[in-house]
Amino acid sequence: MGLLSDPNRRRALISLLTRLNTPICIVCYMAGVAWFMGLAFEPFTLRTYMSENAMGSTMVEERFPAGERALATGREFSAHKKRTGGMPVEWLMKTMQAKGLEVFTQRFSRTLPFPDENKERYMVRGTNVYGILRAPRAPRTEALVLSAPCSPGDNNNQAVGLLLGLAEYFRNQIYWAKDIIFLVNEHDLIGMQAWLEGYHHTNTTGMDWSPLQGRGGSIQAALSLELSSDIITSLDLVLEGLNGQLPNLDLANLFYAFCQKIGVLCTIQGKLQRNDWDSVSGYSHAVQTMMLMVMKQASGRPWGDHGLFLRYHIEAATIKGVNSFRQYKTDATTIGRLLEGMYRKLNNLLERLHQSYFFYLMPSLSHFVSIGYYMPAFGLLAVILLLRALDLWVQLSTPPQRTEDGVTDIEPVRGTHFKTVADLLSLLTPLVISHLTGVALYMLPIRFQEMAVEHFPVSETEAVVLTAIAVYTAGLALPHNTHRLLSGEGTEQGWRVLKLVAVLYLAVLLGCTALINFSLGFILALTLVPVAAFVTPHVPKVLSAFILVILSPACTLLFSVFFFQELQEMPISFQDGWLLFLSVISQGILDHSLYGSLVYPLITLLVYPCWLLFWNILFWN
Amino acid sequence: YVRGIFKNLHGWFINCLRYLFCCFQDRAGQFFSSGHTNNWAVLVCTSRFWFNYRHVANTLSVYRSVKRLGIPDSHIVLMLADDMACNHRNPKPATVFSHKNMELNVYGDDVEVDYRGYEVTVENFLRILTGRLPPSTPRSKRLLSDDRSNILIYLTGHGGNGFLKFQDSEEISNVELADAFEQMWQKRRYNELLFIIDTCQGASMYERFYSPNLMALASSQVGEDSLSHQPDLAIGVHLMDRYTFYLLEFLEDIHPASKTNMNDLFKVCPKSQCVSTPGHRTDLFLRDPGSVLITDFFGSVRKVELTMETINLTDPIEQLESAESGELQKEMHTYADQLPVSEIIHQKPKQKDWHPPDGFILGLWTLILLVFFQTYGVKHLKHIF
């Protein structure tokens, strides 16, 4: 007889499951957290290596000579920028044409749903300027992009200067097999989104842009430059993109290989690499680097101009020049050579980068953890939900202890036999109400900001954020005892069914989230899985209500903000933290409407209603 | 006394003549010892893509040596799977270099590529070897060898244990290659054949040869990788493979009259230079490798002896009388049966040994048993399980 078809053995297994459920859940949770922390331990990671044959090693000779001239161009750019008070379009067009590129512009305009207080913009209007270097002998089927943002003030002038210097140098070479597009975008991400949408003929965010007059073929890779000083001491690589998408690891490997060849100090997450992995401080350094990457990936926002390319399956990364007063300094010529080497190697590509990993975590620039190694951490947390669901199923199947004779054959009673409409309604009502609350949380803040501004002395941004918080808190007080009206008494079976549904719903939700954005899924799992596991109507109400609120998505976000600041070694006070939290919420809403980030709808429409279901269960009686 | 001296002189003179005659005979013997009258070369590069630049450079350097030593383009079949000289990524267009710092351009301006790009396939390669080409194939794409031809075959690319990869999409196995050479032998398409292969695990490709008069060299043994030699930073790729690099250096010293033999060729690129261990196979070759000249395969040396004497042909050529006697000796000639179909068909072995009955019958019996137990009660089943 098989294990599961023998009734005696089955009963034994089931009783084992119900008796040991809580201990197994706790062990799984500890194991999941320990596995995650162990990912940063160096013997468990792999060294990075180039997977793409066509890119081979760093076997090129870099000869870029004109670093000083590039900086001078940057100064000219800055002067013209000050004079025009924005993007100096005519000067850029003239300069790019003088260097031999085909120059085109694109206008775009966008009215944000509410003013962005971080960047102080509301009605955005701008122009992108880009020049195409045509490959001398190749058909115009593929392209590479080098971009630098045109930022207000004194930022990124050197980046634009270096971009123009490289354009002039690249124009004199004959070995380009792909077109190279040099792009200067205004209003950073908004301009980049407009350009990408125009290039690919899509309009997903409702922006208004003029069509692109010149095009280059399908883009294989893109790099975005951010350089704000003449002297650079280290280069930082930024990988995290929109919705937590990462470029192919080969791009990071290429950058690292060239950093080593040329001898430039390179960092990731702004942290230098350390060699003492067996000491506590070395290990905690690696953990901090990895946690920074996890936090940045979970936020779902693009952390550089490259973040928007990833959606179109274009591998892209941002290279930031950092001036941190070290002894060893590199000049613009060396940075130019590094970029020249990278572009020559990308030129050798025959197909898009696909040989290396797309899902990974990097505890340092030379080590990585692939999806096969980090997924079990999440899997262990998801197992807890499945164990709980099994436990509930078993409880629902065993009939109440009122049978007279000894039970010989326990047939699993279908717990979902709804004997009356009331039972069905008592299950559906909390579901519908929670989801309606979620929809309200998604739609109301933006819809009613004018009304809020009329009645309260707040600005639009504050109105939006405070409305969101208000709807969130109101959800806690929603009627969660409608079942009492329907069936008179909160049945034991009723809340079990609801919890079963809620636990399975949460498992599916977190599983799907972790597949797309592991960091977001894991962080949500860390807080929501204990909630799902322990909540019943019979636990002490006040204490568990408090714990539930602490572990709710909004508080998780608040703690993440503080934790993120700690990791970056810039801890802030509670007031500043609270204001940062409010701005994070507003940025999340803006990211969703401007670039299509999915974190805000995920939290409001799916995660928050799920959490509300557990809140409902807590107050079942 | 004078007659005695004269006799001695005469005897001495006759001995001298005899000695010289023997010398001449030796030289004459040596003159005709190789047994071939023409030379062919089939040079194949099987990989495409820019980062396989070195395979094209390998093939072109052997082409260059072979041409320099006398084999004309009409007797060389050159197959290059990709065009490196005109690749968009080549910073020096129309050149293929084999030495770094661009010392030696092996592409030149008189390269004649017979099979190019996607025409380099396993099928075309085997058709060239066996001669089974469609009638429309031009002469430059054919290997028109006869039974007095010495053929040099050079293959390079990516390979493994028992196979060579063509164009990133198909492979030729060592068994196929051996069979192709056997076909060539049976059709008398070569006198002697030298097979050189420069790939990873190249020695596996000549393991299966079984036709006579084959000599084979490979750049590495089974389990070893052949390594590339030097990268050129300006071009951005590796320019040559080690084995062919040292082979080219060795061949640059050979001129059409040199007497270097195969034993020197076996010593090219020892393990210290090549990192892999080159191998060779001579057991199928009838002559001693020490007596085989390099120019027997790599060059096209015409055996020419200049003479200042006139030679009288003894009898004028008479026309043979037509066979009015009708006694022509008729010999029966038959072609060897290429595919002995009749033997294959009639020799199906009789199944003498017992084998278990078909699955169908087994299933049928199981069904019958189950039905029996179904009708006569399930409790009987409990006794079985």
Interface residues (C-beta under 8 A of the other chain):
Chain A: N53 A54 G56 S57 M59 V60 E61 A135 P136 R137 A138 Q173 I174 Y175 W176 A177 R344 N347 N348 L350
Chain B: F49 W50 F51 C86 N87 H88 R89 N90 P91 P93 P231 L233 A234 G236 V237 H238
